[in-house]
Each structure stands twice: as structure tokens, then as C-alpha cells.
């Protein structure tokens, strides 16, 4: 189970980095990082449909990120679900002997 959780954590980080990169490469109104990195050559290199590909990739990676997050939360929620007091005996206070007081001053 720990191997699966470790693999899902690695997948979460990879998908998160890819998702961030793809979002930064998308073309906003001003051009964004795509223009800064490619000098405006993104559309001529990849064609005019590159925006549609990036949008589809964003939706796919976003869906993978969401499902992976839900799976990780479900798998890791049972790891520490035990009680803190589990395995301990019920402690009882030790019974102390009451000291016997001398019976003085009582009418006989």
C-alpha cells in the first residue's frame, strides 16, 4: 500500500508541474510566456490549432490531478485513523487505605 501511495505522490508532483507549464504556455490576450519563450513563433511552428491542443491538455491534466488528489486523500485518511488510547489498559486509580482516626471524645 505504501508503494502505491508513493507512486501517487510522484504522479501528483509531475502532473502539477506539467499543468503549471501548460497553463503558462497558453496564449492570453497579451501573448504571455509563450511569446516570451518562442518570440511569437509558437503559432508558426505548431500551427494555428496549438491553442486547442493546450486547452485539451489542460483539461486532461486537470482531471488527472483532481482524481489523483481524491485517491490520495482516500488512501491516506486511513493511515492514522486509530485511537490514541488504542492498546492501553484502562487505568484505575490505586485504592489508598484511609488512616484510622483514634476514637477519642466520643460518649460511651
C-alpha positions as a Markdown table, in Angstrom:
| # | Residue | x | y | z |
|---|---|---|---|---|
| 1 | Unk | 0.0 | 0.0 | 0.0 |
| 2 | Unk | 2.9 | 2.4 | 0.8 |
| 3 | Unk | 4.4 | 1.8 | -2.7 |
| 4 | Unk | 1.1 | 2.8 | -4.3 |
| 5 | Unk | 0.8 | 5.9 | -2.2 |
| 6 | Unk | 4.4 | 6.9 | -3.0 |
| 7 | Unk | 3.7 | 6.4 | -6.7 |
| 8 | Unk | 0.6 | 8.6 | -6.5 |
| 9 | Unk | 2.6 | 11.3 | -4.7 |
| 10 | Unk | 5.2 | 11.3 | -7.5 |
| 11 | Unk | 2.4 | 11.4 | -10.1 |
| 12 | Unk | 0.8 | 14.3 | -8.3 |
| 13 | Unk | 4.0 | 16.3 | -8.4 |
| 14 | Unk | 4.7 | 15.5 | -12.1 |
| 15 | Unk | 1.1 | 16.4 | -13.1 |
| 16 | Unk | 1.2 | 19.6 | -11.1 |
| 17 | Unk | 4.4 | 20.7 | -12.8 |
| 18 | Unk | 3.1 | 19.8 | -16.3 |
| 19 | Unk | -0.2 | 21.5 | -15.6 |
| 20 | Unk | 1.6 | 24.7 | -14.4 |
| 21 | Unk | 3.8 | 24.7 | -17.5 |
| 22 | Unk | 0.9 | 24.1 | -19.9 |
| 23 | Unk | -1.1 | 26.9 | -18.3 |
| 24 | Unk | 1.9 | 29.3 | -18.6 |
| 25 | Unk | 2.3 | 28.4 | -22.3 |
| 26 | Unk | -1.3 | 29.2 | -23.2 |
| 27 | Unk | -1.8 | 32.4 | -25.1 |
| 28 | Unk | -3.6 | 35.1 | -23.2 |
| 29 | Unk | -4.6 | 38.4 | -24.8 |
| 30 | Unk | -1.2 | 39.9 | -24.4 |
| 31 | Unk | 0.8 | 36.8 | -25.5 |
| 32 | Unk | 2.1 | 35.7 | -22.2 |
| 33 | Unk | 5.1 | 33.4 | -21.6 |
| 34 | Unk | 4.6 | 31.7 | -25.0 |
| 35 | Unk | 5.6 | 34.9 | -26.7 |
| 36 | Unk | 8.5 | 35.5 | -24.3 |
| 37 | Unk | 9.9 | 32.0 | -24.8 |
| 38 | Unk | 9.2 | 31.4 | -28.5 |
| 39 | Unk | 9.4 | 35.0 | -29.7 |
| 40 | Unk | 5.9 | 34.8 | -31.2 |
| 41 | Unk | 6.9 | 31.8 | -33.3 |
| 42 | Unk | 4.6 | 29.4 | -31.4 |
| 43 | Unk | 1.8 | 29.6 | -33.9 |
| 44 | Unk | 4.0 | 29.3 | -37.0 |
| 45 | Unk | 5.9 | 26.3 | -35.5 |
| 46 | Unk | 2.9 | 24.4 | -34.1 |
| 47 | Unk | 0.2 | 25.7 | -36.3 |
| 48 | Unk | -2.9 | 27.8 | -35.6 |
| 49 | Unk | -4.5 | 25.0 | -33.6 |
| 50 | Unk | -1.9 | 24.9 | -30.8 |
| 51 | Unk | -4.4 | 26.7 | -28.6 |
| 52 | Unk | -6.9 | 23.9 | -28.9 |
| 53 | Unk | -4.3 | 21.3 | -28.1 |
| 54 | Unk | -3.1 | 23.2 | -25.0 |
| 55 | Unk | -6.7 | 23.6 | -23.8 |
| 56 | Unk | -7.4 | 19.9 | -24.2 |
| 57 | Unk | -4.1 | 19.0 | -22.4 |
| 58 | Unk | -5.1 | 21.4 | -19.6 |
| 59 | Unk | -8.5 | 19.7 | -19.2 |
| 60 | Unk | -6.9 | 16.2 | -19.2 |
| 61 | Unk | -4.2 | 17.1 | -16.8 |
| 62 | Unk | -6.7 | 18.9 | -14.5 |
| 63 | Unk | -8.9 | 15.8 | -14.5 |
| 64 | Unk | -5.9 | 13.6 | -13.7 |
| 65 | Unk | -4.9 | 16.0 | -10.9 |
| 66 | Unk | -8.4 | 16.0 | -9.4 |
| 67 | Unk | -8.8 | 12.2 | -9.5 |
| 68 | Unk | -5.3 | 11.6 | -8.1 |
| 69 | Unk | -5.9 | 14.1 | -5.3 |
| 70 | Unk | -9.1 | 12.3 | -4.4 |
| 71 | Unk | -7.5 | 8.9 | -4.5 |
| 72 | Unk | -4.6 | 10.1 | -2.3 |
| 73 | Unk | -6.9 | 11.6 | 0.3 |
| 74 | Unk | -8.9 | 8.4 | 0.4 |
| 75 | Unk | -5.8 | 6.2 | 0.8 |
| 76 | Unk | -4.1 | 8.3 | 3.3 |
| 77 | Unk | -7.1 | 9.0 | 5.5 |
| 78 | Unk | -6.9 | 5.5 | 7.0 |
| 79 | Unk | -3.3 | 5.6 | 8.0 |
| 80 | Unk | -3.7 | 7.4 | 11.3 |
| 81 | Unk | -7.4 | 6.5 | 12.0 |
| 82 | Unk | -6.7 | 4.5 | 15.1 |
| 83 | Unk | -7.3 | 5.8 | 18.6 |
| 84 | Unk | -4.5 | 7.4 | 20.6 |
| 85 | Unk | -5.5 | 5.2 | 23.5 |
| 86 | Unk | -5.7 | 2.0 | 21.5 |
| 87 | Unk | -3.6 | -0.8 | 23.1 |
| 88 | Unk | -3.5 | 0.7 | 26.5 |
| 89 | Unk | -5.1 | -0.8 | 29.6 |
| 90 | Unk | -7.8 | 1.0 | 31.4 |
| 91 | Unk | -6.0 | 2.6 | 34.3 |
| 92 | Unk | -7.7 | 2.5 | 37.7 |
| 93 | Unk | -6.6 | 4.7 | 40.5 |
| 94 | Unk | -4.8 | 2.8 | 43.2 |
| 95 | Unk | -7.0 | 2.4 | 46.3 |
| 96 | Unk | -5.4 | 4.2 | 49.2 |
| 97 | Unk | -6.0 | 3.0 | 52.7 |
| 98 | Unk | -7.9 | 5.5 | 54.8 |
| 99 | Unk | -6.0 | 6.1 | 58.1 |
| 100 | Unk | -7.9 | 5.1 | 61.1 |
| 101 | Unk | -8.6 | 8.1 | 63.4 |
| 102 | Unk | -8.5 | 7.5 | 67.1 |
| 103 | Unk | -11.9 | 7.5 | 68.7 |
| 104 | Unk | -11.4 | 10.0 | 71.4 |
| 105 | Unk | -14.0 | 12.3 | 72.9 |
| 106 | Unk | -16.9 | 10.1 | 71.9 |
| 107 | Unk | -19.5 | 9.3 | 74.6 |
| 108 | Unk | -19.6 | 5.7 | 75.6 |
